[in-house]
Amino acid sequence: MKKQIIRLAAIAVLAVATLASCISLNNGAAISSNSPIGPKMGEANSGIILGLFSHNGKENNIQRAAENGGIRKVSHVEYLNTVYWGGIYIKHTTRVWGE
């Protein structure tokens, strides 16, 4: 009985740790020109649930991120993917810098 309680407690701790995790992938992957980083930054986000259901997928692009930051001339682009709850939800972010 005592071993079963310890085993269940270990499984519960592992499950909570897995589901509560947050991992950033491709952090810093950027596309840039030879120009300096602009003073403005814009961001566009989308997400995917269980690898099946997407929200704001068409809104997550360089053009939308530039519009959100009031940028007319893009100098740098960065893509980030953040994984939540052991991969149940993935957030895709597009960041742009420019003038």
C-alpha positions in Angstrom: 0.0 0.0 0.0 2.8 2.4 0.9 4.6 1.6 -2.4 1.5 2.4 -4.4 1.1 5.8 -2.7 4.7 6.6 -3.4 4.4 5.5 -7.0 1.2 7.5 -7.5 2.8 10.6 -5.9 5.8 10.3 -8.2 3.5 10.0 -11.3 1.5 13.0 -10.2 4.7 15.1 -9.7 6.0 14.1 -13.1 2.6 14.8 -14.8 2.4 18.3 -13.2 6.0 19.1 -14.1 5.4 18.0 -17.7 2.1 19.8 -18.2 3.4 23.0 -16.5 6.6 23.2 -18.5 7.4 26.1 -20.9 10.1 25.7 -23.6 11.2 28.3 -26.2 12.4 26.9 -29.5 14.2 28.7 -32.2 14.7 31.6 -29.9 16.8 34.2 -31.7 16.4 32.8 -35.2 16.5 35.9 -37.2 16.6 37.2 -40.8 18.3 40.5 -41.2 19.6 42.9 -43.7 23.0 44.8 -43.4 21.2 47.8 -41.9 21.1 48.5 -38.2 18.2 47.3 -36.0 15.4 49.9 -36.3 14.0 51.7 -33.3 10.5 50.2 -33.6 9.4 46.6 -32.9 6.2 44.9 -34.0 4.9 41.5 -33.1 2.3 39.1 -34.4 1.2 35.8 -32.7 -0.6 32.6 -33.4 -1.0 29.3 -31.7 -1.7 25.7 -32.3 -3.5 23.2 -30.0 -2.7 19.5 -30.0 -1.0 19.9 -33.4 -4.5 20.0 -34.9 -6.3 23.3 -34.2 -4.8 26.7 -35.1 -5.9 30.2 -34.2 -4.7 33.4 -35.9 -2.5 31.4 -38.2 -3.2 33.7 -41.2 -2.5 36.8 -39.0 1.0 35.7 -38.0 3.2 37.1 -40.7 5.8 39.8 -41.3 3.3 42.2 -42.8 0.9 42.0 -39.8 3.8 42.3 -37.3 5.1 45.4 -39.2 1.5 46.9 -39.1 1.3 46.2 -35.3 4.5 48.1 -34.7 3.8 51.0 -37.1 6.8 49.9 -39.2 7.1 50.9 -42.9 10.7 49.7 -43.6 11.6 46.3 -42.0 15.3 45.7 -41.1 15.2 42.5 -39.1 12.8 39.6 -38.6 12.8 37.1 -35.7 10.7 33.9 -35.3 10.0 32.3 -32.0 8.1 29.1 -31.0 7.2 28.6 -27.4 5.9 25.2 -26.2 3.5 25.0 -23.3 2.2 22.1 -21.3 4.4 19.5 -22.8 3.5 20.3 -26.4 -0.3 20.6 -25.9 -0.1 24.3 -27.0 2.5 26.0 -29.2 2.7 29.7 -29.6 4.3 31.1 -32.8 5.6 34.6 -32.7 6.9 36.8 -35.5 8.8 39.9 -34.5 10.0 42.6 -36.8 12.3 45.7 -36.2 12.5 48.7 -38.4 11.6 52.3 -39.1 
